[in-house]
Amino acid sequence: MTMPATAREAELIQEELRSRLDLVGPGERRPARVAGVDVAYADDRLAAAVVILDGVTLQVLDQVAVPGRVAFDYVPGLLAFRELPSVIQALERLSVTPDLVVCDGYGIAHPRRFGLACHLGVLTGLPAIGVAKTAFVGAYDEPAHERGAWSDLCLDGDVVGRVLRTQDGVKPVFVSVGHAVDLDTACHNVLALTPRYRLPETTRAADRLSREALRSTSGI
């Protein structure tokens, strides 16, 4: 992974890599192995976690956590340069290859249409989507209150994602395509990964593992 020296260099890398995106997919609607990715922070330390779940039973098949140091300053829209070096290390240490990667973040719902899920997908060749807790860019109407309801997330006249209700009466999540998956398939899989809670089980599992790994390396 090419690491930039400045924010402008990082933006230029995003613009160059964006041409390699596959936004057509459609991707698998019943992936056998689904990976969740998350990163926990404490000062200049981080722990990246990847957890692979069975796509049907949602049982853990494999998991890896990689501790590291923050290598790039926090700049909105450039999160991939902070997280991906350790995330890719974790992916490389897995014993099985995921059919889909679910990132706690954004795909094309991003100022330059190249968020974390896009970057990860292009660099690894893996199908990837972003599922975020809040909207980073764009405008939308609130979806209906029942599970499965959705509305378009729009930026500059283009649909860049969906605002998807995963549980009745609970805040929606923001789904966007990353690489090699279309938006219908992405939302279908997000609903399959949220049988009980708002966030995908992949994200919940990776969040727990990243926090545990960070605590273990800090001696807390």
C-alpha positions in Angstrom: 0.0 0.0 0.0 1.4 3.4 -1.0 1.5 5.8 2.0 1.3 9.5 1.2 3.3 12.2 2.9 0.6 14.8 2.7 -3.2 15.0 2.6 -3.0 16.2 -1.0 -0.9 13.2 -2.0 -3.5 11.0 -0.3 -6.3 12.6 -2.3 -4.4 12.1 -5.6 -3.9 8.4 -4.7 -7.7 8.1 -4.1 -8.4 9.7 -7.4 -6.0 7.4 -9.3 -7.3 4.2 -7.6 -11.0 5.2 -8.2 -10.7 4.2 -11.9 -10.2 0.6 -10.8 -13.5 0.3 -8.9 -16.1 -2.3 -9.9 -19.4 -0.7 -9.1 -21.5 -3.2 -11.1 -20.9 -6.4 -9.2 -23.5 -7.7 -8.6 -21.7 -9.8 -5.9 -23.0 -12.8 -4.0 -26.4 -12.6 -2.4 -25.6 -15.6 -0.1 -21.9 -15.3 0.6 -20.6 -18.3 2.6 -18.0 -16.3 4.5 -18.4 -12.6 5.5 -15.7 -10.5 7.1 -16.2 -7.6 9.5 -13.5 -5.0 9.8 -13.0 -2.5 12.6 -10.2 -0.5 14.2 -9.9 0.7 17.8 -7.6 3.6 18.9 -5.9 4.8 22.0 -3.7 7.9 21.5 -1.2 6.9 18.8 -1.8 3.1 19.1 -4.4 1.1 17.2 -5.6 -2.4 16.8 -7.2 -3.6 13.6 -9.5 -6.6 13.7 -11.0 -8.8 11.0 -13.6 -11.4 12.0 -15.0 -13.9 9.5 -18.5 -15.3 10.1 -20.4 -18.0 8.5 -22.8 -16.3 6.1 -25.8 -18.5 7.3 -25.2 -19.3 10.9 -23.2 -16.1 11.7 -20.8 -18.3 13.8 -17.1 -17.2 13.9 -14.9 -19.0 11.4 -11.7 -17.1 11.9 -10.5 -13.9 13.5 -7.2 -11.9 13.5 -6.2 -8.7 15.4 -3.1 -6.7 14.5 -1.8 -4.0 16.8 0.0 -1.1 15.3 0.8 2.6 15.4 -1.1 5.4 13.7 0.9 6.2 10.5 -1.2 9.0 9.1 -2.9 12.0 10.8 -6.7 12.1 11.1 -8.2 13.9 8.1 -11.9 13.5 7.3 -12.2 11.5 4.1 -8.7 9.9 4.4 -9.4 7.4 7.1 -8.1 4.5 4.9 -4.5 5.7 5.2 -4.7 5.4 9.0 -6.4 2.0 9.1 -5.7 -0.1 6.0 -2.0 -0.9 6.6 -3.0 -2.9 9.7 -6.3 -4.1 8.3 -4.6 -5.6 5.3 -2.0 -7.3 7.5 -4.9 -8.9 9.4 -6.6 -10.0 6.2 -3.4 -11.6 5.0 -3.2 -13.7 8.2 -6.6 -15.2 7.9 -6.9 -19.0 7.3 -9.9 -18.5 5.0 -10.8 -15.9 2.3 -14.0 -13.9 2.8 -16.6 -13.7 0.0 -17.6 -10.2 1.3 -16.0 -7.6 3.5 -18.2 -5.3 5.6 -16.4 -2.1 6.6 -17.5 0.1 9.5 -17.4 3.2 7.3 -18.1 4.3 3.7 -17.8 3.1 0.2 -18.7 5.6 -2.6 -20.7 7.7 -0.1 -17.6 9.9 0.3 -16.5 13.3 -1.0 -14.3 11.8 -3.7 -16.5 8.6 -4.1 -13.6 6.5 -2.7 -14.0 5.7 1.0 -12.5 2.9 3.1 -14.5 0.1 1.6 -13.6 1.2 -1.9 -9.9 1.4 -1.1 -9.8 -2.0 0.7 -11.7 -3.6 -2.2 -9.4 -2.2 -4.9 -6.2 -3.1 -3.0 -7.3 -6.7 -2.1 -9.7 -7.5 -5.0 -12.3 -8.6 -2.4 -16.0 -7.6 -2.7 -16.5 -4.9 -0.1 -19.3 -2.6 1.2 -19.5 0.2 3.8 -22.0 0.2 6.6 -21.9 3.4 8.7 -23.7 4.6 11.7 -24.0 8.2 10.4 -24.0 10.0 7.1 -20.7 11.5 6.0 -22.0 13.2 2.9 -25.3 13.5 1.0 -29.0 14.2 1.6 -31.8 11.8 2.3 -35.4 11.4 3.5 -36.0 9.4 6.6 -37.1 5.8 5.7 -40.2 4.3 7.1 -40.0 2.8 10.6 -40.2 -0.9 9.8 -37.2 -3.2 9.2 -36.1 -3.3 5.6 -37.4 0.2 4.8 -34.9 2.4 3.0 -34.4 5.7 1.1 -31.7 6.9 -1.3 -28.6 8.7 -0.1 -27.9 11.3 -2.7 -24.8 13.5 -3.4 -24.7 16.0 -6.2 -27.7 14.4 -7.9 -26.3 10.9 -7.8 -27.4 8.0 -5.6 -24.3 7.0 -3.5 -26.0 4.7 -1.0 -29.1 3.8 0.9 -30.4 4.7 4.4 -31.5 1.3 5.6 -33.7 0.5 8.6 -32.4 -2.8 10.0 -34.7 -3.0 13.0 -38.2 -1.7 13.6 -38.1 1.8 15.1 -34.3 1.9 15.4 -32.0 4.4 13.8 -31.1 3.4 10.2 -27.6 2.6 8.9 -25.9 4.1 5.9 -25.0 1.5 3.3 -22.7 2.2 0.3 -21.0 0.1 -2.3 -17.3 -0.4 -2.0 -16.1 -2.7 -4.7 -17.5 -5.6 -6.8 -21.0 -5.5 -5.2 -24.1 -3.6 -6.3 -26.3 -1.6 -4.0 -29.3 -4.1 -4.0 -26.9 -7.0 -3.1 -25.2 -4.9 -0.4 -28.5 -4.1 1.3 -29.7 -7.7 1.0 -26.6 -8.8 2.8 -26.8 -6.2 5.5 -30.3 -7.3 6.4 -29.1 -10.9 6.6 -26.3 -9.8 9.0 -28.7 -7.9 11.3 -31.2 -10.4 12.6 -31.4 -8.9 16.1 -29.4 -5.6 16.3 -29.0 -2.4 14.4 -25.4 -3.1 13.3 -24.2 -6.1 11.3 -23.0 -9.0 13.4 -19.7 -8.8 11.5 -19.2 -5.2 12.7 -20.2 -6.1 16.2 -17.7 -9.0 16.3 -14.8 -7.0 14.8 -15.5 -4.1 17.2 -15.3 -6.4 20.2 -12.1 -8.0 19.0 -10.3 -4.7 18.2 -11.1 -3.3 21.6 -9.9 -6.5 23.4 -6.7 -6.4 21.3 -6.1 -2.8 22.1 -6.6 -3.4 25.9 -4.2 -6.4 25.8 -1.4 -4.5 24.2 -1.8 -1.6 26.6 -1.7 -3.7 29.7 -5.1 -2.3 30.9 
